Amino acid sequence: MFEDCLKCLAYEGKLLTLGYASGKVPNIPANVLLLKNASVHGVYWGSYFEKMPEVFQHSVTTILKLWKEGKITPHVGKIFPLSQINDALEFVSSRQSMGKVIVDCTKIG
């Protein structure tokens, strides 16, 4: 998917890389960046908690506000009852998940 996004990137475009759910870390062809005057920026959000906690807190507050206002809706890929927690862990571990995987503690079976 990363390579497809890079191909579609506009002149002077900016591409954020947030992680590699597929397990494959892409190679970035520098010539494409050069020809498009584009940039790729790595974002490891979790590191802000330690290195810039005020930025981390602001981002969490902003995201929660947008969610409460109904402006964003996270994709929920699958919901498991608590009795199937091992299945949920296997589902995530085997990279079958897309979006959020929820273990519903209010549903036992």
C-alpha positions as CSV (number, residue, x, y, z in Angstrom):
1,M,0.0,0.0,0.0
2,F,2.9,2.4,0.8
3,E,4.2,2.1,-2.7
4,D,0.8,2.8,-4.2
5,C,0.4,5.9,-2.0
6,L,3.9,7.1,-3.1
7,K,2.9,6.7,-6.8
8,C,-0.2,8.8,-6.2
9,L,1.5,11.5,-4.3
10,A,1.2,15.0,-5.9
11,Y,4.0,17.3,-6.7
12,E,5.4,18.7,-3.4
13,G,3.3,16.1,-1.6
14,K,3.9,14.9,1.9
15,L,3.5,11.2,2.9
16,L,3.3,10.2,6.6
17,T,4.4,6.7,7.5
18,L,2.8,5.4,10.7
19,G,3.5,1.8,10.8
20,Y,3.6,-1.4,8.9
21,A,0.7,-3.7,9.8
22,S,1.6,-6.0,6.9
23,G,5.0,-6.7,8.5
24,K,6.8,-5.5,5.4
25,V,8.9,-2.3,5.8
26,P,8.9,-0.6,2.3
27,N,11.9,0.7,0.5
28,I,11.6,4.3,-0.4
29,P,12.9,5.1,-3.9
30,A,14.7,8.5,-3.4
31,N,14.4,9.3,-7.1
32,V,10.6,9.5,-6.8
33,L,10.9,11.9,-3.9
34,L,13.4,14.0,-5.9
35,L,11.3,14.1,-9.1
36,K,8.1,15.1,-7.2
37,N,9.8,17.4,-4.7
38,A,8.0,15.2,-2.2
39,S,8.8,14.1,1.4
40,V,8.1,11.2,3.6
41,H,7.8,11.8,7.3
42,G,8.0,9.0,9.9
43,V,5.6,9.3,12.8
44,Y,5.9,7.1,15.9
45,W,3.1,8.5,18.0
46,G,4.0,6.5,21.1
47,S,7.3,8.2,21.5
48,Y,5.6,11.5,22.1
49,F,4.4,10.2,25.5
50,E,8.0,10.1,26.7
51,K,9.7,12.8,24.7
52,M,7.0,15.5,24.4
53,P,4.1,14.6,26.8
54,E,2.3,17.9,26.2
55,V,2.0,17.2,22.5
56,F,0.9,13.6,23.3
57,Q,-1.8,14.9,25.7
58,H,-3.0,17.5,23.2
59,S,-3.3,14.9,20.5
60,V,-5.3,12.5,22.8
61,T,-7.6,15.4,23.9
62,T,-8.2,16.5,20.3
63,I,-8.9,13.0,19.0
64,L,-11.4,12.3,21.8
65,K,-13.1,15.6,21.2
66,L,-13.5,14.9,17.5
67,W,-14.9,11.4,18.3
68,K,-17.4,12.8,20.9
69,E,-18.6,15.4,18.3
70,G,-19.1,12.6,15.8
71,K,-16.5,14.0,13.4
72,I,-14.4,10.8,13.3
73,T,-15.5,7.2,13.6
74,P,-12.8,4.6,14.2
75,H,-13.3,1.4,12.1
76,V,-14.2,-1.5,14.3
77,G,-13.1,-4.7,12.5
78,K,-14.4,-7.3,15.0
79,I,-15.9,-7.6,18.5
80,F,-15.2,-10.6,20.7
81,P,-17.0,-11.4,23.9
82,L,-14.7,-11.8,27.0
83,S,-15.1,-15.6,26.9
84,Q,-13.3,-15.5,23.5
85,I,-10.3,-13.4,24.5
86,N,-7.9,-16.1,23.4
87,D,-9.5,-16.0,19.9
88,A,-9.2,-12.2,19.9
89,L,-5.5,-12.4,20.7
90,E,-4.9,-15.0,18.0
91,F,-6.9,-12.9,15.5
92,V,-4.7,-9.9,16.2
93,S,-1.5,-11.9,16.4
94,S,-2.2,-13.6,13.0
95,R,-2.6,-10.2,11.4
96,Q,-6.2,-10.9,10.3
97,S,-7.5,-7.7,11.9
98,M,-8.4,-4.5,10.1
99,G,-9.3,-1.6,12.3
100,K,-9.9,-1.9,16.0
101,V,-10.5,-5.2,17.7
102,I,-12.6,-5.0,20.8
103,V,-13.0,-7.4,23.7
104,D,-16.4,-6.7,25.1
105,C,-16.3,-7.3,28.8
106,T,-20.1,-6.8,29.1
107,K,-20.7,-9.9,27.0
108,I,-19.5,-13.1,28.7
109,G,-20.5,-15.7,26.1
